[in-house]
Amino acid sequence: MSGSFGGSFNRIGAIAINTFTEASRNRAFIGLGIAAIALVVSSMAISGLAVSDQRARVLVDFGLFAVSLLLVVISITMGVILVFKEVDRKTFYVVLTKPIRRAEVLAGKLLGLLSVLVVTLFLMGLAWVLVLVIRDVALPADLFKALILTWLQAALVTSLALLFSTFASPILSGVFTFGVFIVGTMIPVLQDLLTLRKGPLAASPAMRFLAEGTIKVVPDMTVFNVSKELILGIPVTWHYVSGAFFYCLGWSALFFALAVLIFSRRDFN
């Protein structure tokens, strides 16, 4: 039994390393990575347009926004491309002839992509910190926690992109993933609208039913956004970060399980 588990971990690890290597050499990833760092650095120019007492706030707010947005874009792009490329190049046809489970293939792909996000976040975070230091802005006390939450958000989006990539084209997978992400950022708005006695959701039972269903099946992406806390100096506790971690883990596990279910039934012949 232990040998079986060990072999499985070895296979997953090998696929993860291969995925990391392939992704890091991908032109799309390199281009997005450069753009991400450039966007973070450009916050210096943007902060120059703000009044003097707001420049520090702009640097912190825009910096976190840039890191979060670009990491999500990278997670979507790489998540929907890599599985499709394997199928398109018929690599899966060779891999699946070996004693390896399809779940192991997806697990390796996911772990490889998450590793790419760690490296990307480190580089963007480093660029952000350098900008703050150059501009003589005090580093937010919970900056590290904010970066962890940003990675958790990107990890959740990656698992979602992986799910869509198991049955849709890269373009559709990207559209679906980005659409769910946008809706996820609007969950608090939908929750507020549901509490109102007047408005579109109160007047239309169908719209209300749709909003209630959306809240249940779409993850709340604002859980990972602590830009307000960072700017106002509100503490972000490790208890909150751990809660966000398990929230990410739960949704990611669900998306991964669905991806395995769909992928295991897909015919590559």
N, C-alpha and C positions, 0 to 999 in steps of 0.2 A: 504493500500500500504506500509506504513512504517513498519507495522507488518511483512509483507512478506519479505521486505528487511532485517529486523532485524533477522527473522528466518533463512534466507539464510546465513547471516554473522555468526550466531551462529553455524550453521552446518559446514560451511567452517572452522571456528575456531576450532571446535571440531576435525575435520579430521586433521587439521594442527598440533594440539597438539599431537594427536595420532601418526602421521607420524614422528614428531620430536622425540618422546619417542622411537618409534620402531627403527628409524635410529640410534639414539645414543646408542642403545643396540646391534646393529648389529655388529657381529664379524668383518666383512669386513671393516666397518667404523672405528672401534676401532683400527684394525691393520694398516689401512692406516693413521689414525691420528697419531699413534705412529711413523710410518715410516716418516711421514711428518716432525714432530718435530725433529726427529733424523737427517733427511737430512739437516734441517736448521742449527742445532747445528754442524753438520759435516763440515760446511763451515769454521769453525775455523781451522780444520786440513788442508783443501784445501788451505786456505789463507796462511798457513805456507810454502807452496811450491812456492809461488810467491815471487818475489823480494820485498824488504822492502817497496819501495815507491809505490807498486801496491797492497799491502795487503788490504788496506782500500777499494779500488775499487773492489777487488775480493769479499770481504765480502758483500758489498752492492749489486753487480751485481748477485752473486750466490744466495744470500739470497732471493732477489726478484724473481729470476728464480725458486728457490725451492718452495717458497710459491705459486707462480702462477701455476706451473706444478702440484703440489700435490693437490691443490684445484680443478683444472680441472679434475684430475683423480678421486677424491672423488665425484665430481658432476656427472661425467659420471657413475661411479659404482653404486652410490645410486639411480640415476635417472632411470637407466634401471632395477634395481633389484626390487624396491619396488612395482611398478605396476604389474610386473610379479608375484611376490609372492602373491599379493592379488588375482590374477586370479587363480594361481596354488593351493592356499589353499581354493579357492572358497569363500573367504571373500566377494568379490563383489556380489556374488549371494544373500547374506544376506543383504548387504548394500542397494542394488538396489531395494529390496522389500519394503524399507521404503520410506517415502515421501521426497526423496532427488534427485536432478538432477545430471546427470553424470558430467556436467560442474562443479558443486560444489565439487564433489569428486576430480576431477583433480586440481581444484583451491586449495583445502585443501592440497593435496599432494605437489603441487608446493610450497606453502607458508611454509609448514613444512620443505621441503628440503632446501629452502632458509634460514630458521632460523638455520638449522644445519650448513650451510656454514658460517653464521655469527659467530657462536661459534668457529668453526674450524679456521676461519681466525684470530679471536682474539687470540687463543692459539698459532698459528704459528707466528703471528705478534709479540706477546709477546716474544716468543723464539728468534726471529730474533733481536729484540731490545736488549734483554739481551746479545746476542752474540756481538753485536756492542759495548755495554757498557763495557763488559768484555775485549774486545780487544782495548778499549779506542779509538774507532772510532766515530767521530762526527756524530750524527744522521742527515740524509738528511732533508733539510727543508720541502720537500714535501713528506715525507715518508707516512704520513697519507693519502694523496691524492692517492698515488700509491697503497696503500692497498684497498682503495675504488674502484679504477679502476680494481684491481685484482678480487674483489668480483663481480663487474658488469660483468666481463668476465665469471666468473664461473656461475653466474645467467643465462646468455644467453645460456651457454652450457647445463645447467640443463633443461631449457625449451626445448631445442633441443632433449636432451635425453628422456624427457617425451614424446615428439611427436613420436619418433621412437618406444618407448616402448608400444605405443597403438596398434601397428600392427605387431611388429617383436619380435623375441626371444631375451633374454638378450644378447647373444653373438653377434647377428647381430646388435642389437640396439647399443651396445658398439662400434662395428666396424664402423657403419655408423656415429655415433656421433664423434668419434675420427677422422675419415676420413674428415668430414666436418671441424672440428677444425683445422686440419693440413692444409687443403686447404685454410682456412680462414687466416692463418698466412702467406700465400704466395700471397695474393691478391696484395700487392704493387709490387711484382716481376712480376706478370702477367700484371699489368698496365704499368710497364716499358717496358716489351717485346712488348706490343701492340704499343708503340710509335716508335719502331725501324723499319727502312725501310728494314733491312735484318734480317734473322733469321728464325726459324721454323714457327713462327706465321705469318710472312710476306709472306713466301713461300707457305703456305697451308691455303686456305680460310676456310677449314673445321676446322682446328686447331684454327684459329683466331675466328671463330664463336663460338667454344666451350669455348675459353678463355673469350670472351665478355659475353657469357651467364653465365659462372661461377661467374664473377664479380658481375652480377646482382642478382643472387640467393643465394650467399654465403656471410654471414656477414664477414666484415673485422676485424679479431681478433687483428690486430696490433694497432687498435684504443686504446686498453686498456693497451698497453705496453709502459711504460715511463721509462724503465731502463736507456736508454741513457741520458734522461734529469736528472735523479737522479744522475748519475755518474758525468756528466759534470756540474752539478749545474744550469741547465737551468730551469727557473721557470715553474711549472705546474699550470696554473691558474684555479680558480674555474669555469670560463667560459668554459674551456676545459672539466673539469670534468662533468659539467652539460650537455654539448653537448654529451659526451660519455654516460651519463645516459639516455638521450632521444633516443640515437642510440640503446642502449641495450633494452630500453622499447619497441621501435617500432618492432624490430626483435622478441623479446620475446612474444609480444602480437600476432604477426603473427603465430609463432610456436604454441602458446597455442590455438589460434583459430582453427588451423588445427588439433591439437590434440583432441579438443572437437568435431569437425566435424567427425573425424574418430571414436572416442570412442563412440559417440552417436549412430552411426550406427552399432556398433559391437554387434553381437548376442552372449550372454553368456549362452543360453539355450543348 
